Amino acid sequence: MKTTEYAKLAKDITGLNGKYVGNGAVKLENGSKIQIGENVAVQITNTDSGYDSIMYEKKNGEWESASTSGYKKPNTENVHGELLNDVYTFSEACEKYGLENSTLRKRIEYEKGKENPELVEGIDYRKSGSIWLITKTAMERLYGNK
């Protein structure tokens, strides 16, 4: 598909004007982005309280909304203490919570592709070089306070 066709297709799907930004993505006039594939498209809207998404499917040549989901951002208004003390390496977290060393890696692998995962990469955990990190908040949510 030509790059000029993506914005037109995005308008056909969502009813909103937009600008092609590369890799099959269009930034829409309402601030959301839509990623367009051959028979599926996903629109992501960043709101004050979280993220909303709409999945569109192409059926019989017509685009229709197939599903919606939302992710609520964690409340950061009451952040206290030293932020570095609120992040663990996977090894530290497993030791603190009495888990096998591979538990967190296996859990993340299991949740990949789930519609509403309990752990969100970039929010609850991430990899820094060769070290995996996880937030204290995520561990408390999954395993309770320690």
C-alpha positions as CSV (number, residue, x, y, z in Angstrom):
1,M,0.0,0.0,0.0
2,K,1.3,3.5,-0.8
3,T,1.9,5.8,2.1
4,T,-0.7,8.3,0.9
5,E,-3.4,5.5,1.1
6,Y,-2.9,4.9,4.8
7,A,-4.5,8.3,5.9
8,K,-7.4,7.7,3.6
9,L,-7.9,4.1,4.9
10,A,-7.6,5.4,8.5
11,K,-10.4,7.9,7.8
12,D,-12.5,5.2,6.2
13,I,-12.1,3.0,9.4
14,T,-12.4,5.6,12.1
15,G,-14.0,8.7,10.4
16,L,-11.1,10.8,11.5
17,N,-8.5,12.6,9.4
18,G,-4.9,11.8,10.1
19,K,-1.3,11.9,8.9
20,Y,0.8,8.9,8.0
21,V,3.8,8.5,10.4
22,G,5.4,5.4,9.0
23,N,5.3,1.6,9.5
24,G,1.6,1.4,8.7
25,A,0.7,3.9,11.4
26,V,-1.4,7.0,11.2
27,K,-1.7,9.8,13.8
28,L,-5.3,10.8,13.9
29,E,-6.7,14.3,14.5
30,N,-7.9,13.4,18.0
31,G,-4.4,12.5,19.1
32,S,-4.8,8.7,18.9
33,K,-2.8,6.5,16.6
34,I,-4.0,3.6,14.4
35,Q,-1.8,0.8,13.2
36,I,-3.2,-0.7,10.0
37,G,-2.5,-4.2,8.7
38,E,-4.0,-6.1,5.8
39,N,-7.2,-7.3,7.6
40,V,-6.8,-5.9,11.1
41,A,-6.2,-2.4,12.6
42,V,-5.7,-1.2,16.2
43,Q,-6.5,2.3,17.4
44,I,-4.8,3.4,20.6
45,T,-5.9,6.5,22.6
46,N,-3.8,7.9,25.4
47,T,-6.1,9.4,28.0
48,D,-5.4,11.1,31.3
49,S,-6.4,8.0,33.2
50,G,-5.0,5.3,30.9
51,Y,-5.0,3.9,27.4
52,D,-8.0,2.7,25.4
53,S,-7.8,0.5,22.3
54,I,-10.2,-0.4,19.5
55,M,-9.5,-3.5,17.4
56,Y,-11.0,-3.3,13.9
57,E,-11.4,-6.3,11.5
58,K,-12.0,-6.4,7.8
59,K,-14.8,-8.8,7.1
60,N,-16.3,-9.2,3.6
61,G,-14.4,-6.1,2.5
62,E,-15.9,-3.9,5.3
63,W,-14.1,-2.6,8.4
64,E,-15.9,-3.1,11.7
65,S,-15.1,-2.6,15.3
66,A,-14.3,-6.1,16.7
67,S,-13.3,-5.3,20.3
68,T,-12.3,-2.6,22.8
69,S,-10.2,-2.6,25.8
70,G,-8.7,-0.2,28.3
71,Y,-5.7,0.0,30.6
72,K,-5.8,2.2,33.6
73,K,-2.5,4.1,34.4
74,P,-1.2,3.6,38.0
75,N,-1.9,6.4,40.4
76,T,1.3,8.3,40.8
77,E,0.0,11.2,43.0
78,N,1.1,9.5,46.2
79,V,4.6,8.5,45.2
80,H,6.8,8.6,48.3
81,G,10.3,7.4,49.2
82,E,13.3,6.8,47.0
83,L,12.2,5.6,43.5
84,L,15.2,3.3,43.2
85,N,14.0,1.4,46.3
86,D,10.7,0.8,44.4
87,V,12.4,-1.3,41.7
88,Y,13.8,-4.8,42.0
89,T,15.9,-6.9,39.7
90,F,14.0,-10.2,39.0
91,S,16.6,-12.0,41.2
92,E,15.9,-9.6,44.1
93,A,12.2,-9.8,43.7
94,C,12.2,-13.7,43.6
95,E,14.4,-13.8,46.7
96,K,12.3,-11.4,48.6
97,Y,9.0,-13.2,47.7
98,G,10.4,-16.7,48.0
99,L,9.9,-17.5,44.3
100,E,12.0,-19.7,42.0
101,N,14.4,-17.6,39.9
102,S,12.6,-18.3,36.6
103,T,9.1,-17.5,38.0
104,L,8.9,-13.9,36.7
105,R,10.4,-14.7,33.3
106,K,7.9,-17.6,32.8
107,R,5.0,-15.4,33.9
108,I,5.9,-12.6,31.4
109,E,6.3,-15.2,28.7
110,Y,2.9,-16.7,29.6
111,E,1.2,-13.3,29.5
112,K,2.5,-12.2,26.1
113,G,-0.3,-11.7,23.7
114,K,-3.0,-11.7,26.3
115,E,-5.7,-9.1,25.9
116,N,-5.4,-7.8,29.5
117,P,-2.1,-8.9,30.9
118,E,-1.4,-8.5,34.6
119,L,2.1,-7.2,33.9
120,V,2.6,-4.5,31.2
121,E,6.1,-4.1,29.7
122,G,7.3,-0.6,30.2
123,I,5.0,0.0,33.1
124,D,5.5,-2.9,35.5
125,Y,8.7,-4.3,34.1
126,R,11.4,-3.8,31.6
127,K,14.9,-5.0,30.6
128,S,17.9,-2.8,31.2
129,G,20.9,-4.3,29.3
130,S,20.8,-7.9,30.3
131,I,19.0,-7.3,33.6
132,W,15.2,-7.6,34.0
133,L,13.6,-5.0,36.4
134,I,10.2,-5.1,38.0
135,T,8.4,-2.5,40.2
136,K,7.6,-3.0,43.8
137,T,4.0,-2.0,43.0
138,A,3.7,-4.9,40.5
139,M,5.1,-7.4,42.9
140,E,2.8,-6.2,45.6
141,R,-0.2,-6.4,43.3
142,L,0.7,-10.0,42.3
143,Y,2.1,-11.5,45.5
144,G,1.1,-9.1,48.3
145,N,3.2,-6.9,50.6
146,K,6.5,-8.3,51.9
